[in-house]
Every structure is written in C-alpha cells, then in structure tokens.
Amino acid sequence: MKKAHFGPGTVTVIAASFFFTPASLTASAQKVSSEVLLPLNYIIGLREDGSSDPTVTEACEKKYKSGIGKEISVKYHITPTRNSAVALVEDTKVRLTPLGIPDTYSFTSDKMPTSLKSKGFLRVIFTMEDDYDREVVHIIAAGDKLTGKCYLSTQPFRLRQ
C-alpha cells in the first residue's frame, strides 16, 4: 500500500484556496447599502394564531384603506459584522432590528413610535432574500376587536409552515 505525501507546494495551494474564494461565495461578506420603495397593496384580517380571518378583513379594509397604495421606504445596510434597517411609515422613521433568519435578511420593529402606535400600527417587518431580491414589507396593525389583527403588506398573505 502506498502512502500519499503532500509537498510544500500542495499545502500552499490548499491554504490559498481558503483566502481567494470567488466573489459569488463571499456575497454575504460585502457591504451593501440601498433603499427600496414598496407599495402596500394588500390588507387581510388575522386571527390570534396568525391565520387569515375573512370576518375581520372588511373591518381592516375600512380602518386602513388610506394606506393602500402608499409606499413604504426602507433603507438597509448589510455588512459582515452588522445589519441594520430603517423604515419610513407615514413620514415616521421606524428602526428595525435584525431577526437572524437563515437565507434571508429579515428585520422587525422592537418599538413603534408613539405617532404610529396611536394609529394602531403594532409591528413593521422587512424581509429580502440573501441575494438582495424579493423585498417585502408587512405591517401588523390593531383590528377593531381585541382578538383580531390587520395585516397590511406589499404581497398577498400566505401562511407559512
């Protein structure tokens, strides 16, 4: 049985391959700053468990109809060490915190500014794929009843499992 021996040149080539990776493999290590404008086009009522509730949808549409078609601006900064985002909702800045969901850049509001909270806005969520595509904004807002919530979004509601 022969033993394989690695020479000094082989070790150098292997070590260099760790340092010189193609740009496509280091996309997440790049610094990216951008701004997107996304129109709110969908409203649906939600139950407490997160499923859609058609009986609440009509009340949500009445309560938040002025928001349909309005654009939400989101500025984001992605770096190897820190990700951040800020949404502009009804001329009010909302700081968004990274969620750490694999294969996406996802952010949510920890605190809503008082001016938006008084209008019923509870949470802003911004998500995009890790290739900086398919940006989506969701806003969870208070419904007319304590148990119902309203979902305003840039894309149709879809329950994920």
N, C-alpha and C positions, 0 to 999 in steps of 0.2 A: 504494500500500500504506500503510495507516495504522499508526502505532506506538502501542502501548498505554503509557500513562503511569500510574504509581501515585502517588496523592496521599499526603500525610502521614497521613491517616486510615486508609488501606489498610495502611500499614506498621505502625501501632499495632495494628490488628485482628489482623494476622498474628503479631506479636510476642506479643500477649496470649494467643493460642491455644496457644502453647508453654507458658505458665505456668499456665493454667487448664484442665487436662485432666480428663475425667470420672474419678470415683473408681474405676470398673472398670478403667481403664487404669493406675492407679497402685497396684494391689493389692500388687505386689511391693515397693513403697516404704513400705508400712505396717509398723508394729511389731506383731508378733503373738507372744504367749506363750501356751502351752497345755500340757496334759498329756493323754496318751491311755493307756488300758489295753487291751492287745491280748493275747488268749489264744493260746498256742502250740497248734495243733490238728493239725499235720502233721509227719511225720517221713519222710524218704526217704534212701536211701544214694546217695552220689555217687562218680563216678569222678574221677580227677585232671583230666580235661578239662572237668568241670562237668556232664556228662550224668548222668542217673539210672542207678543200678545196683541192680536188684532183688535181686541176690545179697547185697548189703551192707545192704539195708533191714531185714531181720529182725534182724540184729545191732544196728543203730542203734535199732530199736524197743525191744529188750531193755535196751540200755545207758541210754537216755534216756527210758524210759516214765514216770518220775516227773515229767518236765517237761510232759507232755501236760495241757492244760487250765490250766496256770499262766499267770497274767497277767504280761506284761512292761509296766512303766510307762516311758514316755518323756516327758520334759519337753523342750520345744524353745522357742527364742527366735529369731525371724526379724526382722531389722532391715535397713534399706537398706545398712548397712556391714558387718554381721557376723551370721552364723548360727551357732547352737550347739545342741547337744542332749546329754542325759544319759539313759541307760537304766538301769533298776533290774532286774537279773537276779539272782534268788535272793538278795535283800536286799543286793546288792553294786552300787555305782554304777560305771557304765562310761561314760567320756567318749567322745563321738562327734565326729568331725571331718567338716566338710562335704566332699562329693565334687565339687561343681560340675557336676553332670549337668543339661543343659538341660531345662526344663519340669518339673522336679521339685525337691523339697528332699530330698536324699539325704545320709546320714551313715554313717560306718563307724568302728569302733573301731580305733585305731592300736596300742594296747597293751591286753591283757587283764589285769585284776587277778589276782594270784597265786592267790587262792582259787578263781576260776573256771577259770583255766588248768589247775590241778591236777585239775579235774573233766572236762577235755577240751574246754572251750569255747575256740575259736580266734578267732572274729570275730563281732561284732554289727553288723547293717546295719539302718538305719531309713530308709524312703522314704515320701514322700507326694507327691501331685500339687501343682502350684504354686497350686491353689485350696484347699489345706489339706484335701484329701479323699483317701480311699483309702489310709489309713495301713497300712503293712506292716512287720513285724519279721521278719528272718531271722537265724538263728544257725547258723554253720558250726562244727561240732564234730569232734573226732577220732573215727575209727571204730576197730574192733578191729585192722585191718591198717594198715600204714604208707601204703598207696596209697589207701585208701578214706576218705571223709569222710561225716559225717552232716549233714543239712540239716533244721533244725527251723524251722518257720515258722507264721505266722498265716494263710497262704493256701497252696493247693496248689502244688507245684513246677511250674514252667513254664520250659523252656529258651528264652531269648531270643536272637534272631539279629540 
